[in-house]
Every structure is written in structure tokens, then in C-alpha cells.
């Protein structure tokens, strides 16, 4: 009976995968030889009918503690906490050894009950720190936020553009978070960010969407994706605690970086390549913007067959590199996707920040994706001084704070809960949406100057910025220490490295450079 049921399940999976692959035009890619990587034997690509069933994981960490509600210092938009050190939190000894990767609010509650009074003497109780949006903005040299009163009176087009007005950020995730907007506005009110109004998307909504109107400020929409075909669905996907946390994290920190951008949360029916691919297709049909993807699966010979997902006109794609140390994940490995790695941030409220590569950040040399033309600059040792030279794609491209021990505030209301709770989140899931927000700000700043959107972010970063000595030093903080494994390239170095890419942004200068191109 078990064997029969398994066979039926496999047949159903193959049929579902086949429908999705057909929709993408992938049916002819089976058996295609993949590029040979150093030390690897070329293998044939797997049957594309099974690609859609490959499981995908969110890339976040949550520290095992319910935090005290942040103070109201930033509520009026004054950004007062930017000049203070982050809050320090000591994790309870009962919970200090709890795995933080994909930890959920529900699991934490269960573990607190199970472990009450059972202190593990081997567990570390070193404090973690938690950053506010104002502290992150100050550390990365973003402009200060206008006050709530100034926003209500109206902003100049230039100031509104510096907050992402007129741009759209598509946040791709699996399953449903029914409290995403409520929690987003709680987050915004606490930290003096503009609130977001709800704009429903009916299944009959004509696509592409009308261009985001800067005068509308932040609007928030949820698009339910069909399992295949990239269409709008009528029903919300099921709830999943882990992905609900991922959604809250992505939405809140994309908004913290680009507070006036339109946010469209695209929810897939499940956490597999097929369903998330369908959600990406849906975003592609909605019109130009920035796509943030905080999820991943280990790369394989199948990744070349889904490159068509990342070719929509007017779209910029970004993805987290992963939280499992030295390895290469999809979709970050795509040559069309900006791969965002992670750092451990130190910022006291004054002076310059310092960073090392986060020990768990993803990154490495792809075994299957050839080096893209924009990474040819990596052989120019006189500019980037990098030891990395390969015939294959290097991951990451850039980085941002990701260590959960130097985490960032996220507010979550669990289904049925009467109050929202605050947590410290990390992982490259934090890095990717903030870079997405930064891209939205850059594109908005170009639009207000009547300049076309950047056609290729990779070209702008590698060839127009990193290959110019003065521009590179001014636009990026080069992360030069930290490791994510034991291999020879598993350490941050001067110039480009596989953990943090080109480095982390000095936003004020990087924005000027990319706006002026």
C-alpha cells in the first residue's frame, strides 16, 4: 500500500510539475548539458517535470525571546534612536540553545512551556542587540526620515523620491500572513514611518497595474497566485507560521528602506519551485518594479531551465544568498538576480559602522552557472584586489546586516492573538528586502530627474561603480574579515569576496553614483 501511494503521489507531482513547466516553455530543456565547473563532472539536467516539486526554504533567523515593546522615541519621525546604541537583550538560559533558523512564534511559545526552569549550563547567554529603522538608516548613511508632520504637509518630489515614491516593490513569499498589513502599520507607527493604505487586488484586476502614483504614498496590496500559470487567484493560500514570519520581516524592512514605495505582496500556494515560480510570473505580469525574494534552494543542473522567470522588462530581481554558510542557492545564483549576502553589524549611534562577514551567510562559486559578463571586472586586481577568478558565477554580489545577534525589530501578531509581539530577526532575509528598498529609491530618484530606470543593476554596480576606484571606495564599505566555512575562498578579503560580494552600501554616495549614470 505504501509503495502504491508513493507512486500515485509521484505521478501527481509529475503532472503538476509538467503543467508549470509547460507554462514556462521549459519542456525542451531536459537532458541539456550543463557547463563544467572546476573539479566537477558535467551531468545531464534532471527531468524538468520534477523541477517544480523542489522544496524552497525561507532564509530567516529569529532570536528566542519576546522583546519589550520599543520606546516611542521615533514615533513622530524624529529618528531620535539614530543617535543611540541599539537595545541589548539577554536571552533566557532556558532558551539560549534553541535553534534560531526559521524559528516561529508558535514554536517559541511551546518551547518556553517545555523548558521552564530547565537551564542548560552549556548554552551561551551572550546578549544580542536589536536595531531600529532609524539606527539602520544612520549606520548605512541613508537620509533621515521627514517628520510625520512634514509628510502630512506634503514633500517635494525630490524628497518623496528619496523615500521610493512612485516605485513598486514586489515581495514574493509562500503561504499567507493574514496580519501582514496590520503589523506593517504597527511597525510604521512605532518608528515614525508613513503608514500604508490597503489597495485590494480582485481576480478581475487588469494587468499590468497602473504605474504607482507618487501622490498616493505607500499603498499595500496582496496578490494571491495560482499554483501554476502566474495568474491571480481568488482565495488566500493556507497559513504557515514560518512563512508568516518571513512575510512580516520582508514587508516591514522593505518599507523601512523605501517608506513611500508601493508594496505588492505576492503569495504563492506552496513552498516549491513551481508555486513560487508561478508567483514570480504573476509579479512579472503586473508591471515594472523591484522583486524581493528571501528564500532559496540548493542550486543544481535544473537552475538554467528557470532563467526565463527573471527576464521581464523593467524588473530588477534580488534574492537572499542563504543562511547555511558556504553554499550556492537558487534564485540568488541566477545571473539576472542580485545576490544579497549578510554581515554582522556594529553601530553605536555615532561614528562609522563596522562589519564583518556573518558566519552563516551563503555564497560560493556556482557549479552550474557560467560567470556573467559583468563579473569580468573581478579579474581587474588593480581595482578590486580580489583573489577570486573563476569561469563560473560568484555569489554574493552585495551584502547588508544579517546576523540575528545584531538583529532588527519585527512585530508579529499570531493568528488568534490579542496583542502583537516584538522580536529580533536576522538572516539574509533581512538583507534582501532592504537592498530591494534601496533599488526602489534609486529608480525613483532617477525618475524625478526624467531619467530612464537602470536597465541592469549588475552592470551599474560592477562596471560603472566597482571598476572605478574612486566610485567604489565612496559607494561601498568593503567588508574585509569574517568566514562562512573552511574552504580557501570562505573568507572575506579586500575587494570582492564570495561572502559579501562588493560589500555593503554607503547609501548616500551610492545613490548619487547610480542616479547620475
MARVO-40828 format. One record per residue (C-alpha): residue number from 1; residue in three letters; x negated, y negated, z negated. Coordinates in pm, whole numbers. Each point is the difference from the previous one (the first is absolute). Example, Ala and Ser with C-alpha at 12.3 -4.5 7.8 and 13.67 -1.06 7.14 Angstrom:
# residues 2
1	ALA	-1230	450	-780;
2	SER	-137	-344	66;
//
This chain:
# residues 517
1	UNK	0	0	0;
2	UNK	-283	-243	-88;
3	UNK	-169	61	334;
4	UNK	327	-49	188;
5	UNK	74	-326	-182;
6	UNK	-350	-125	69;
7	UNK	36	79	369;
8	UNK	330	-187	15;
9	UNK	-157	-297	-180;
10	UNK	-297	-3	238;
11	UNK	229	16	303;
12	UNK	208	-290	-132;
13	UNK	-317	-199	-68;
14	UNK	-129	65	349;
15	UNK	331	-105	155;
16	UNK	11	-322	-201;
17	UNK	-364	-71	79;
18	UNK	68	64	366;
19	UNK	278	-259	9;
20	UNK	-227	-263	-157;
21	UNK	-297	86	222;
22	UNK	219	-17	310;
23	UNK	119	-343	-106;
24	UNK	-361	-116	-17;
25	UNK	-96	161	328;
26	UNK	-252	232	-166;
27	UNK	105	333	145;
28	UNK	-294	10	237;
29	UNK	-276	-54	-255;
30	UNK	-26	354	-135;
31	UNK	-336	162	53;
32	UNK	-180	-323	87;
33	UNK	-365	17	-99;
34	UNK	-104	-247	-266;
35	UNK	-330	-195	-3;
36	UNK	-281	186	-162;
37	UNK	-125	-153	-323;
38	UNK	-356	45	-125;
39	UNK	-18	336	-171;
40	UNK	351	100	105;
41	UNK	109	248	263;
42	UNK	263	-121	244;
43	UNK	337	162	-60;
44	UNK	325	-8	188;
45	UNK	273	-229	-127;
46	UNK	274	183	-192;
47	UNK	340	59	150;
48	UNK	165	-345	-6;
49	UNK	333	161	-86;
50	UNK	-132	45	-354;
51	UNK	-158	-344	-38;
52	UNK	325	-157	-121;
53	UNK	9	228	-307;
54	UNK	-342	-106	-136;
55	UNK	58	-138	-354;
56	UNK	-90	-358	-88;
57	UNK	-88	-141	-344;
58	UNK	33	-353	-138;
59	UNK	-334	-149	-105;
60	UNK	56	-156	-343;
61	UNK	-106	40	-360;
62	UNK	197	-110	-307;
63	UNK	-156	-40	-341;
64	UNK	189	203	-266;
65	UNK	140	-288	-203;
66	UNK	309	-218	-3;
67	UNK	-142	-352	-25;
68	UNK	129	-294	-195;
69	UNK	195	-235	223;
70	UNK	-237	-266	140;
71	UNK	22	-343	-155;
72	UNK	185	-278	180;
73	UNK	-311	-209	68;
74	UNK	47	19	378;
75	UNK	380	-14	14;
76	UNK	17	-355	141;
77	UNK	-264	73	261;
78	UNK	-282	-180	-178;
79	UNK	-231	302	29;
80	UNK	-132	-60	-352;
81	UNK	-126	355	-38;
82	UNK	-241	-55	290;
83	UNK	-230	-170	-249;
84	UNK	19	276	-261;
85	UNK	-142	348	-32;
86	UNK	227	294	82;
87	UNK	194	171	-278;
88	UNK	-183	294	-157;
89	UNK	199	311	-91;
90	UNK	-113	304	-202;
91	UNK	158	325	114;
92	UNK	143	216	-277;
93	UNK	-231	291	-94;
94	UNK	292	239	52;
95	UNK	21	-101	367;
96	UNK	-352	-107	88;
97	UNK	-82	322	187;
98	UNK	322	0	202;
99	UNK	-59	11	376;
100	UNK	74	-346	144;
101	UNK	23	101	368;
102	UNK	366	-27	106;
103	UNK	110	-18	-362;
104	UNK	368	-93	-25;
105	UNK	205	-185	-258;
106	UNK	206	314	-59;
107	UNK	-304	225	-47;
108	UNK	-157	-248	-240;
109	UNK	315	0	-214;
110	UNK	0	380	-16;
111	UNK	-370	16	-89;
112	UNK	41	-259	-275;
113	UNK	260	221	-167;
114	UNK	-206	318	44;
115	UNK	-328	-148	-120;
116	UNK	117	-216	-289;
117	UNK	-260	22	-275;
118	UNK	-224	241	196;
119	UNK	-320	-202	39;
120	UNK	-259	142	236;
121	UNK	-341	-83	-152;
122	UNK	-168	44	340;
123	UNK	221	-255	174;
124	UNK	-141	-343	76;
125	UNK	182	-295	-151;
126	UNK	-200	-275	171;
127	UNK	228	-297	68;
128	UNK	140	-75	343;
129	UNK	61	-351	127;
130	UNK	304	-121	194;
131	UNK	2	-292	245;
132	UNK	282	-241	81;
133	UNK	62	-132	355;
134	UNK	-152	-336	-97;
135	UNK	-319	171	-122;
136	UNK	-29	209	316;
137	UNK	59	-307	217;
138	UNK	-268	-192	-189;
139	UNK	-250	288	6;
140	UNK	34	45	377;
141	UNK	3	-376	73;
142	UNK	358	-22	121;
143	UNK	169	-341	-23;
144	UNK	193	-70	-318;
145	UNK	376	42	14;
146	UNK	227	-306	22;
147	UNK	215	-48	-308;
148	UNK	358	119	1;
149	UNK	109	-365	3;
150	UNK	-218	-78	303;
151	UNK	139	296	192;
152	UNK	355	-109	-74;
153	UNK	-72	-346	143;
154	UNK	-142	146	320;
155	UNK	-353	72	117;
156	UNK	-192	-131	297;
157	UNK	-30	249	289;
158	UNK	-370	42	-75;
159	UNK	54	84	-367;
160	UNK	290	231	85;
161	UNK	-223	179	253;
162	UNK	-264	52	-269;
163	UNK	266	207	-178;
164	UNK	89	207	308;
165	UNK	317	-185	107;
166	UNK	139	117	333;
167	UNK	-176	337	-10;
168	UNK	132	351	-59;
169	UNK	-163	271	-211;
170	UNK	130	352	63;
171	UNK	-62	227	-298;
172	UNK	23	367	95;
173	UNK	83	249	-274;
174	UNK	178	328	-61;
175	UNK	326	44	-190;
176	UNK	200	-274	-172;
177	UNK	-52	-245	-283;
178	UNK	347	-141	-77;
179	UNK	-143	-269	-229;
180	UNK	-272	-131	231;
181	UNK	151	-347	52;
182	UNK	113	-45	-362;
183	UNK	-349	85	-124;
184	UNK	-161	-221	266;
185	UNK	196	-301	-120;
186	UNK	-77	81	-365;
187	UNK	-369	9	96;
188	UNK	34	-326	194;
189	UNK	180	-185	-279;
190	UNK	-256	109	-260;
191	UNK	-296	-119	207;
192	UNK	142	-314	161;
193	UNK	35	148	348;
194	UNK	287	-92	235;
195	UNK	294	237	-30;
196	UNK	120	207	295;
197	UNK	356	4	133;
198	UNK	154	321	128;
199	UNK	66	34	374;
200	UNK	187	324	73;
201	UNK	-82	210	306;
202	UNK	302	183	134;
203	UNK	-48	304	219;
204	UNK	147	-209	283;
205	UNK	-261	-275	-37;
206	UNK	-145	-96	337;
207	UNK	-372	62	32;
208	UNK	-246	-163	19;
209	UNK	93	-228	-286;
210	UNK	5	-373	47;
211	UNK	-333	-157	-87;
212	UNK	-36	-85	-367;
213	UNK	108	-359	-66;
214	UNK	-247	-193	-219;
215	UNK	292	-205	-137;
216	UNK	158	311	-151;
217	UNK	-285	65	-241;
218	UNK	-41	357	-120;
219	UNK	270	239	110;
220	UNK	8	368	-86;
221	UNK	157	277	207;
222	UNK	8	377	-28;
223	UNK	5	210	317;
224	UNK	94	365	-41;
225	UNK	-175	205	265;
226	UNK	133	308	174;
227	UNK	-202	320	-42;
228	UNK	-106	-16	366;
229	UNK	22	-247	282;
230	UNK	-71	-323	-187;
231	UNK	360	-120	-34;
232	UNK	196	-173	-276;
233	UNK	189	242	-223;
234	UNK	318	-65	-195;
235	UNK	-95	172	-326;
236	UNK	-286	-66	-241;
237	UNK	-250	283	-44;
238	UNK	-12	194	-326;
239	UNK	-168	-150	-306;
240	UNK	-354	115	-84;
241	UNK	-169	-132	-314;
242	UNK	-353	-5	141;
243	UNK	94	-177	322;
244	UNK	225	-241	-193;
245	UNK	-309	-115	-189;
246	UNK	-188	-31	327;
247	UNK	279	-212	148;
248	UNK	7	-233	-302;
249	UNK	-376	-43	13;
250	UNK	-14	-68	375;
251	UNK	290	-244	7;
252	UNK	-111	-202	-302;
253	UNK	-363	-44	100;
254	UNK	63	-69	368;
255	UNK	233	-274	-125;
256	UNK	-257	-128	-252;
257	UNK	-242	-57	291;
258	UNK	248	-137	257;
259	UNK	291	-129	-213;
260	UNK	202	-152	285;
261	UNK	-34	284	251;
262	UNK	300	208	96;
263	UNK	-22	352	-147;
264	UNK	158	297	173;
265	UNK	-25	321	-203;
266	UNK	30	298	235;
267	UNK	96	316	-187;
268	UNK	-69	340	156;
269	UNK	210	307	-73;
270	UNK	-298	197	-133;
271	UNK	-373	5	-62;
272	UNK	-129	172	314;
273	UNK	-172	-124	313;
274	UNK	322	41	198;
275	UNK	232	-201	-222;
276	UNK	-254	-272	-75;
277	UNK	-88	-11	369;
278	UNK	368	-60	74;
279	UNK	-3	-288	-251;
280	UNK	-302	-153	174;
281	UNK	182	31	332;
282	UNK	295	-183	-151;
283	UNK	-225	-283	-119;
284	UNK	-153	-19	349;
285	UNK	345	-56	148;
286	UNK	80	-285	-240;
287	UNK	-244	-253	141;
288	UNK	-348	-134	-64;
289	UNK	-150	-6	-348;
290	UNK	-236	171	-242;
291	UNK	46	365	-98;
292	UNK	-118	114	-344;
293	UNK	-48	373	-65;
294	UNK	-110	110	-348;
295	UNK	-1	374	66;
296	UNK	-218	262	157;
297	UNK	-85	356	96;
298	UNK	-340	154	63;
299	UNK	-99	-55	363;
300	UNK	-6	284	251;
301	UNK	-8	70	373;
302	UNK	369	-99	9;
303	UNK	-59	-370	-64;
304	UNK	-78	-88	362;
305	UNK	347	121	93;
306	UNK	175	-266	-209;
307	UNK	-202	-302	112;
308	UNK	300	-124	198;
309	UNK	161	-103	-329;
310	UNK	-245	-288	-30;
311	UNK	25	-164	340;
312	UNK	305	-228	-24;
313	UNK	-55	-350	136;
314	UNK	-37	-269	-264;
315	UNK	-58	243	-286;
316	UNK	-293	16	-241;
317	UNK	-30	327	-192;
318	UNK	-170	50	-338;
319	UNK	-38	311	-216;
320	UNK	-150	107	-332;
321	UNK	-312	216	32;
322	UNK	103	227	-291;
323	UNK	-79	64	-364;
324	UNK	-192	329	10;
325	UNK	-353	-119	57;
326	UNK	-203	72	310;
327	UNK	242	125	262;
328	UNK	169	-135	312;
329	UNK	379	-29	10;
330	UNK	266	-74	257;
331	UNK	135	-256	84;
332	UNK	-304	-200	-117;
333	UNK	-225	193	241;
334	UNK	184	-129	306;
335	UNK	-211	-241	203;
336	UNK	312	-219	25;
337	UNK	46	-23	-379;
338	UNK	-193	-221	-242;
339	UNK	-124	241	-269;
340	UNK	5	-160	-345;
341	UNK	-224	141	-273;
342	UNK	-24	-86	-368;
343	UNK	-222	-170	-255;
344	UNK	-27	-48	-374;
345	UNK	54	-371	-69;
346	UNK	-146	-212	-279;
347	UNK	139	-353	-33;
348	UNK	14	-207	-319;
349	UNK	207	-298	112;
350	UNK	-297	-212	97;
351	UNK	-300	34	227;
352	UNK	-36	252	279;
353	UNK	140	351	-11;
354	UNK	-225	305	8;
355	UNK	86	338	149;
356	UNK	-135	349	44;
357	UNK	146	273	217;
358	UNK	269	191	-186;
359	UNK	-111	357	-76;
360	UNK	316	153	152;
361	UNK	34	-211	311;
362	UNK	36	192	325;
363	UNK	-234	-36	292;
364	UNK	-245	187	216;
365	UNK	-90	89	356;
366	UNK	283	145	204;
367	UNK	-49	349	138;
368	UNK	253	-56	278;
369	UNK	35	-369	94;
370	UNK	-278	-149	218;
371	UNK	-155	-327	-107;
372	UNK	208	-292	132;
373	UNK	-167	-273	201;
374	UNK	37	-261	-274;
375	UNK	-222	206	-233;
376	UNK	-286	-25	248;
377	UNK	-105	-302	-206;
378	UNK	-104	240	-276;
379	UNK	-317	84	189;
380	UNK	-105	-366	-19;
381	UNK	-213	42	-313;
382	UNK	-117	-363	15;
383	UNK	358	-111	-70;
384	UNK	158	255	-232;
385	UNK	-314	183	-114;
386	UNK	189	324	-6;
387	UNK	-149	350	9;
388	UNK	329	126	144;
389	UNK	-32	96	366;
390	UNK	220	274	139;
391	UNK	182	117	309;
392	UNK	321	30	-205;
393	UNK	241	-241	-168;
394	UNK	-111	-140	-333;
395	UNK	261	-46	-273;
396	UNK	56	-248	-181;
397	UNK	13	-335	184;
398	UNK	59	-232	-299;
399	UNK	88	24	-370;
400	UNK	182	-156	-295;
401	UNK	43	71	-373;
402	UNK	130	355	-54;
403	UNK	-137	145	-324;
404	UNK	293	73	-235;
405	UNK	-224	-100	-290;
406	UNK	-12	-347	154;
407	UNK	365	27	92;
408	UNK	279	-236	100;
409	UNK	344	-56	-150;
410	UNK	299	181	151;
411	UNK	355	-3	-138;
412	UNK	229	301	45;
413	UNK	357	77	-100;
414	UNK	56	374	-1;
415	UNK	345	116	118;
416	UNK	245	-22	-290;
417	UNK	-239	-204	-215;
418	UNK	139	-308	-173;
419	UNK	-325	-198	11;
420	UNK	-295	-37	233;
421	UNK	-345	102	-120;
422	UNK	-344	-130	91;
423	UNK	-295	219	99;
424	UNK	-358	-28	124;
425	UNK	-40	143	349;
426	UNK	-306	66	211;
427	UNK	-112	206	297;
428	UNK	-59	-99	358;
429	UNK	378	-35	9;
430	UNK	-65	-335	-171;
431	UNK	-265	-99	253;
432	UNK	196	59	321;
433	UNK	312	-216	-63;
434	UNK	-215	-290	-116;
435	UNK	-203	11	319;
436	UNK	331	21	187;
437	UNK	112	-317	-176;
438	UNK	-329	-166	88;
439	UNK	47	88	367;
440	UNK	351	-149	-10;
441	UNK	-143	-324	-141;
442	UNK	-266	-15	271;
443	UNK	253	58	278;
444	UNK	233	-263	-151;
445	UNK	-285	-251	-16;
446	UNK	-76	63	365;
447	UNK	367	-38	94;
448	UNK	31	-340	-167;
449	UNK	-293	-114	218;
450	UNK	180	137	309;
451	UNK	-261	273	38;
452	UNK	86	351	110;
453	UNK	-18	280	-255;
454	UNK	-333	179	-25;
455	UNK	21	278	259;
456	UNK	-248	222	-184;
457	UNK	-80	-38	-368;
458	UNK	-289	245	31;
459	UNK	-163	-209	272;
460	UNK	51	-317	-202;
461	UNK	-157	151	-312;
462	UNK	-286	201	149;
463	UNK	-100	-192	310;
464	UNK	111	-357	-70;
465	UNK	-80	-9	-371;
466	UNK	-232	275	-125;
467	UNK	-235	-24	297;
468	UNK	-59	-370	-71;
469	UNK	-238	-32	-298;
470	UNK	143	-326	-137;
471	UNK	360	105	48;
472	UNK	-54	341	-160;
473	UNK	-160	-139	-314;
474	UNK	268	-264	-38;
475	UNK	303	217	75;
476	UNK	-89	323	-182;
477	UNK	-137	99	-338;
478	UNK	-237	283	85;
479	UNK	53	280	-254;
480	UNK	-345	152	-50;
481	UNK	31	257	-277;
482	UNK	222	289	-109;
483	UNK	49	356	124;
484	UNK	293	224	98;
485	UNK	-184	331	26;
486	UNK	-343	161	18;
487	UNK	-69	-14	374;
488	UNK	-269	-223	147;
489	UNK	257	-251	130;
490	UNK	227	15	-308;
491	UNK	-132	-324	-145;
492	UNK	50	-368	60;
493	UNK	-296	-178	157;
494	UNK	-94	-340	137;
495	UNK	217	-64	307;
496	UNK	256	249	127;
497	UNK	60	321	-195;
498	UNK	256	280	12;
499	UNK	156	-85	-337;
500	UNK	82	-370	38;
501	UNK	-60	-61	369;
502	UNK	-100	-360	67;
503	UNK	87	-92	-359;
504	UNK	275	-196	-174;
505	UNK	140	-330	126;
506	UNK	-95	-350	-104;
507	UNK	346	-97	111;
508	UNK	-35	-377	36;
509	UNK	-295	35	239;
510	UNK	121	313	179;
511	UNK	332	-170	71;
512	UNK	-177	-300	152;
513	UNK	-220	221	215;
514	UNK	285	213	132;
515	UNK	235	-294	46;
516	UNK	-265	-181	202;
517	UNK	-71	283	244;
//
